[in-house]
């Protein structure tokens, strides 16, 4: 290898054409540095996609399916009575080990919505106006029963930390159409009514994929991104000179060692520079009409779930491929009756507004919206709350090639086991990738002698819910 100190200009220019680093550097130095989005590994999708992007609404803490989307009148009839041992014997339980397991009735009523007659909580009347757009899946199950491993499993298909997240896999395969924003962005919020369980950045990490595919956290309050503004006295032109100089050195090094992380560093310097103008524009809601702000019921910069839903729509318009919103405080070990009221108030209008807004802008047809938590809650009582439950819970999907106005799968009469059309988390991932035009068994990455994929060695596409 030619020593770094003696690499001549001609050799540098020749070698630099080999890697992504040269491409990123050329993009930054061109007159139109915003012409291209983030490229993916696939030259084209495996087949025609139904969805161009995903908005994943993650309800962190484990929302109770029994107070939201899975009505169980039999559970109401058995309130206070022992849970049948045939359902619970030998089953994994989080915090109720050794306790008397008693049935706990649904704490709020359900009603039917729309022409489709979708049945879900009466606490969600505004979302009910969108019932004919929803596909409610009532038979999801997970391998994990505690928060952190369950988040890892829902995000990466594995309870083991270090695997790439679903957003990272998506941009790795398809790239992004966003010209001056990352292809995978994450927003977080919390409100009232439950324990504020922590969430970790590893849940949107890139794992062993190149780090440019990791999610970028966009904060709803304060500076949306850390160090977004240049230091006092540094102009944009001066900063561009610095970025170009650093990237030139990085590209020279990349030409010799061909390290993917150097190429990533070049791309991230470029993206960070672009974000200094794109992020303030994204966050400026001054051009949004009053009718839109009223629809969402939020105020600029209030950090609410509704505000993040509005930002999600704006990110979708700008070509971001994967947008994930975390809304916390769904962990109702106690006082679930009042706690679920708070959570319903925080998401009801916001979810309705997001779906309505996407639909009015003709974006819902190619945007896949997914709502759900890392698991559900037990049919058994934990005082006046519910414990973690992974054997059967509910999510909903809308847009992007999903049949509207239907429900799929079911739990047993008490809401314990998924018994009709059980849906593994790997099945959910396989279906999501299918709608994006990805054959899930073919998008792999070689790591430590093995080909990995988001769905691991499992996953089936839920063809019955597809248009």
Helices and strands as residue ranges (DSSP letters): G 4-6, H 9-16, H 20-29, E 53-59, G 65-67, H 73-77, H 85-88, E 110-113, E 118-121, H 125-128, G 131-133, E 134-141, H 147-156, H 166-174, E 184-189, G 201-204, G 211-213, E 216-217, H 236-257, H 260-283, G 285-287, H 290-296, H 305-317, E 322-327, H 336-360, G 364-366, E 367-372, E 376-377, E 388-389, E 393-398, E 406-408, E 410-411, E 418-420, E 423-424, H 425-435, E 445-447, E 450-452, G 463-465
